[in-house]
Structures are given as structure tokens and as C-alpha cells.
Amino acid sequence: MIQVLNLYKTYRAGDVDVHALQGANLEVSKGEFVSVVGASGSGKSTLFNILGALTPPTSGIVRIDGKDLKDLSNADRAKLRKDTVGFVFQKYNLLPTLNAEDNIRIVQFIANGRMQFSSEFQEILNILGIADRMKHKPRALSGGQQQRVAIARALVNRPAILLADEPTGNLDSQNSTAVLKLLADLNQQFGQTILMITHDQVAASFARRSIHMRDGQIL
């Protein structure tokens, strides 16, 4: 599902070159739940930005669901983000003027012009425990509920891969555990491929496999 070969990414910050990735290699199979652990500055977020076709690498090969990212046009990259990769961020990024249901439906509409939940997605809402919160706006939801809405939004178009960047970073321990268990359930019940950034070893333990990053390399 994900193949990364000899990946490099260098940023220019003023007069200094920042080597964010330095020869990273990674393979993730379909249906895996993998945690990516590392300190701040280890290259985790840069790796995710490249996997999500948000930024190009300096060099190296990245294949997502069989597609080589270097061969994709800007339109193809946008389609990849809409159809193949779902994002969950530490900050929920919900639109405050829309209720939970519309925050999800707008992503569905942008991708394919439809605004109807399938029976399978209704089951996902039940697993996430937010089926009865769809008419509530973000201000009426707890942090844990907002993150669950953000997860549902990332899954509504049935992406092959879910990229979760510190999804429990803004949550207390109780809500963190609940969200991590939900991600594990989505992986086990639906075979959802999940790649999750975390700095927390406890959070990492919910994944089936953990990889560690340091100085732009995967150890």
C-alpha cells in the first residue's frame, strides 16, 4: 500500500539547508496499523506531508496504492488526496459554523458530488460513538467528540490509507485512550490501513507495528 525508497527532503531556511529526511525507507502493507514514533524534528510530519502528496520529496521514490507520486500531475495529486488518503490532524480543523454532519458531508461533496452516507459509514459512526451527535456544532462537542468527527470526516470517502498526525495530542488521557481504541477497531473490523504519528509510546502500543524515526531516518 505504501512504499518509500531512499527518500530525501531538504528545506531551505534562510541560508541554511534543513535535511528533514535523509534516506528513509518504509513499506506498509494493506490493512496494517503502524505507528511512527520519534522526537520533534525527526522527520515524521515531513514524511506524512510527502505520503499525502502535500509536498514533493527532494529525491527518492514514493508509491501509494501502486501509484508513483513523481508521475502524477497536480490534478492527479489532488485526486489522490480526495480518493486514496484521509487525514486526521492534532487540531480537529472542523468548520465552526457547520454541524458535525455537514462537516463530514462537505468533504464527501467535494470529492464526488454526493452527500449521502452509506450503511457501512453509518456503522463507522456507531463505532465512533457520534451517530447521535451529528446535528451538534463543534462548540457543543467535547474534544474527544470533535476528534471522532474529524476521523469520520477522513473516512467518509473510504480512503485506502488513513494518515493520523498526533490524533490524541489535544486530548486528555481518557479521551486519548478512547480514540486510540477506536482507531484499532477501525483497523480490525474494516481492515483500514492506518499510519499514525505519535511521540507517546503508550499511544504507539495500540498499533500492530511501530517504527522509530531519528534525524530524518527510519530506524
C-alpha positions as CSV (number, residue, x, y, z in Angstrom):
1,M,0.0,0.0,0.0
2,I,2.9,2.4,0.8
3,Q,6.4,2.0,-0.5
4,V,9.2,4.6,0.3
5,L,12.7,4.1,-1.1
6,N,15.7,6.2,-0.2
7,L,13.6,9.3,0.5
8,Y,15.3,12.7,1.0
9,K,13.7,16.1,1.7
10,T,15.8,19.2,2.1
11,Y,14.3,22.6,3.0
12,R,15.9,25.9,2.6
13,A,15.6,28.1,5.8
14,G,17.3,31.4,5.1
15,D,21.0,30.5,4.4
16,V,20.7,27.0,5.9
17,D,19.7,23.7,4.4
18,V,17.5,21.6,6.7
19,H,17.7,17.9,5.9
20,A,14.3,16.8,7.1
21,L,14.6,13.3,5.6
22,Q,17.8,11.5,4.9
23,G,17.4,8.2,3.0
24,A,14.2,7.0,4.7
25,N,12.8,3.6,3.6
26,L,9.4,2.2,4.5
27,E,6.9,-0.4,3.4
28,V,3.3,-0.6,4.8
29,S,1.0,-3.4,3.6
30,K,-2.7,-3.2,3.1
31,G,-4.6,-3.4,6.4
32,E,-1.7,-2.6,8.7
33,F,-1.9,-0.2,11.6
34,V,1.6,1.3,12.0
35,S,2.7,3.9,14.5
36,V,5.6,6.3,13.6
37,V,7.4,7.4,16.8
38,G,10.1,10.0,17.1
39,A,11.1,13.2,18.8
40,S,10.2,16.6,17.4
41,G,12.3,17.3,14.3
42,S,12.9,13.7,13.5
43,G,11.1,14.0,10.1
44,K,7.7,12.4,11.0
45,S,5.5,15.2,9.7
46,T,7.6,15.7,6.6
47,L,7.2,12.1,5.8
48,F,3.4,12.4,6.2
49,N,3.3,15.5,4.0
50,I,5.0,13.6,1.3
51,L,2.9,10.5,1.6
52,G,-0.2,12.7,1.4
53,A,1.1,14.4,-1.8
54,L,1.1,17.7,0.0
55,T,4.8,18.4,-0.7
56,P,7.2,16.7,-3.1
57,P,10.4,14.9,-2.0
58,T,13.8,16.2,-3.0
59,S,14.7,12.7,-4.2
60,G,13.6,9.1,-3.8
61,I,10.6,7.0,-4.7
62,V,7.2,7.1,-3.1
63,R,4.4,4.7,-4.3
64,I,0.9,5.0,-2.8
65,D,-1.5,2.2,-3.7
66,G,0.7,1.4,-6.7
67,K,0.9,4.9,-8.0
68,D,4.4,6.5,-8.2
69,L,3.9,10.1,-7.0
70,K,6.6,11.5,-9.3
71,D,4.4,10.5,-12.3
72,L,1.3,12.3,-11.0
73,S,0.1,15.7,-12.3
74,N,-1.2,18.3,-9.9
75,A,-4.7,17.2,-10.7
76,D,-3.7,13.6,-10.1
77,R,-2.2,14.6,-6.7
78,A,-5.5,16.3,-5.8
79,K,-7.4,13.3,-6.8
80,L,-5.1,11.1,-4.6
81,R,-5.8,13.3,-1.6
82,K,-9.6,13.1,-2.2
83,D,-9.9,9.4,-3.0
84,T,-6.9,7.5,-1.6
85,V,-5.6,9.3,1.5
86,G,-7.6,10.5,4.5
87,F,-6.0,12.9,7.0
88,V,-6.6,13.3,10.8
89,F,-4.7,16.1,12.5
90,Q,-4.0,17.0,16.1
91,K,-6.1,20.1,15.6
92,Y,-9.5,19.0,14.6
93,N,-9.9,21.6,11.9
94,L,-13.7,21.5,12.0
95,L,-15.7,24.4,10.5
96,P,-17.4,26.1,13.5
97,T,-20.5,27.3,11.6
98,L,-21.4,23.8,10.4
99,N,-22.7,20.9,12.5
100,A,-20.9,17.6,12.7
101,E,-22.9,16.0,9.8
102,D,-22.2,18.9,7.4
103,N,-18.5,19.0,8.4
104,I,-18.4,15.4,7.1
105,R,-20.7,15.9,4.1
106,I,-18.8,18.8,2.7
107,V,-15.7,16.6,2.2
108,Q,-17.9,14.0,0.6
109,F,-19.4,16.6,-1.7
110,I,-16.1,18.0,-2.8
111,A,-14.8,14.5,-3.7
112,N,-17.7,13.1,-5.6
113,G,-20.7,15.5,-5.5
114,R,-22.7,13.1,-3.2
115,M,-23.9,13.9,0.2
116,Q,-25.4,10.6,1.4
117,F,-23.9,8.3,4.0
118,S,-23.7,4.6,3.1
119,S,-24.9,1.9,5.5
120,E,-21.3,1.0,6.1
121,F,-20.4,4.5,7.0
122,Q,-23.4,4.7,9.4
123,E,-21.8,1.7,11.2
124,I,-18.5,3.6,11.4
125,L,-20.4,6.5,13.1
126,N,-21.8,4.0,15.5
127,I,-18.3,2.6,16.2
128,L,-17.0,6.1,16.8
129,G,-20.0,6.8,19.1
130,I,-21.1,10.0,17.4
131,A,-24.2,8.9,15.5
132,D,-26.4,10.9,17.9
133,R,-24.2,14.0,17.7
134,M,-24.5,14.7,14.0
135,K,-26.7,17.8,14.5
136,H,-24.3,19.5,17.0
137,K,-21.9,22.2,16.1
138,P,-18.2,21.8,17.2
139,R,-18.7,24.2,20.2
140,A,-21.3,21.8,21.6
141,L,-18.9,18.8,21.3
142,S,-16.2,17.7,23.7
143,G,-12.6,17.5,22.4
144,G,-12.9,13.7,22.1
145,Q,-16.1,14.0,20.2
146,Q,-14.6,16.6,17.8
147,Q,-11.7,14.3,17.1
148,R,-14.1,11.5,16.4
149,V,-15.9,13.7,13.9
150,A,-12.6,14.5,12.3
151,I,-11.8,10.8,12.0
152,A,-15.3,10.2,10.4
153,R,-14.7,13.1,8.0
154,A,-11.4,11.5,7.0
155,L,-13.1,8.1,6.4
156,V,-16.3,9.2,4.6
157,N,-14.8,8.7,1.1
158,R,-13.4,5.3,2.1
159,P,-9.7,6.2,1.6
160,A,-7.3,3.3,1.2
161,I,-5.0,4.9,3.8
162,L,-5.6,7.0,6.9
163,L,-2.8,9.3,8.0
164,A,-3.2,10.4,11.6
165,D,-0.8,13.1,12.8
166,E,-0.8,13.1,16.6
167,P,-4.5,12.5,16.8
168,T,-4.6,12.5,20.6
169,G,-2.3,15.4,21.1
170,N,-5.1,17.7,22.3
171,L,-7.0,15.1,24.3
172,D,-6.9,14.1,28.0
173,S,-5.8,10.6,28.8
174,Q,-9.4,9.2,28.9
175,N,-10.3,10.6,25.5
176,S,-6.9,9.6,24.1
177,T,-7.4,6.0,25.1
178,A,-10.9,6.0,23.6
179,V,-9.8,7.5,20.3
180,L,-6.9,5.0,20.0
181,K,-9.2,2.1,20.7
182,L,-11.5,3.3,18.0
183,L,-8.6,3.5,15.5
184,A,-7.7,-0.1,16.5
185,D,-11.3,-1.1,16.0
186,L,-11.5,0.5,12.5
187,N,-8.3,-1.4,11.6
188,Q,-9.5,-4.7,12.9
189,Q,-13.2,-4.6,11.8
190,F,-12.8,-2.8,8.4
191,G,-9.2,-3.6,7.5
192,Q,-8.4,0.2,7.3
193,T,-4.7,0.9,6.7
194,I,-3.6,3.4,9.3
195,L,-0.3,5.2,9.7
196,M,-0.2,7.3,12.9
197,I,2.4,9.8,14.1
198,T,2.9,9.9,17.9
199,H,5.6,10.8,20.4
200,D,3.9,8.7,23.0
201,Q,4.9,5.1,23.5
202,V,1.6,4.2,25.1
203,A,-0.3,5.5,22.1
204,A,2.1,3.7,19.8
205,S,1.3,0.4,21.6
206,F,-2.2,0.5,20.1
207,A,-0.8,-0.1,16.6
208,R,0.2,-3.5,15.4
209,R,3.7,-2.3,14.4
210,S,5.8,0.6,15.5
211,I,8.6,2.2,13.6
212,H,11.0,4.8,15.0
213,M,12.4,7.9,13.3
214,R,15.6,9.9,14.2
215,D,17.4,12.5,12.2
216,G,15.3,12.0,9.1
217,Q,15.8,8.2,9.0
218,I,13.6,5.3,9.8
219,L,15.5,3.1,12.3
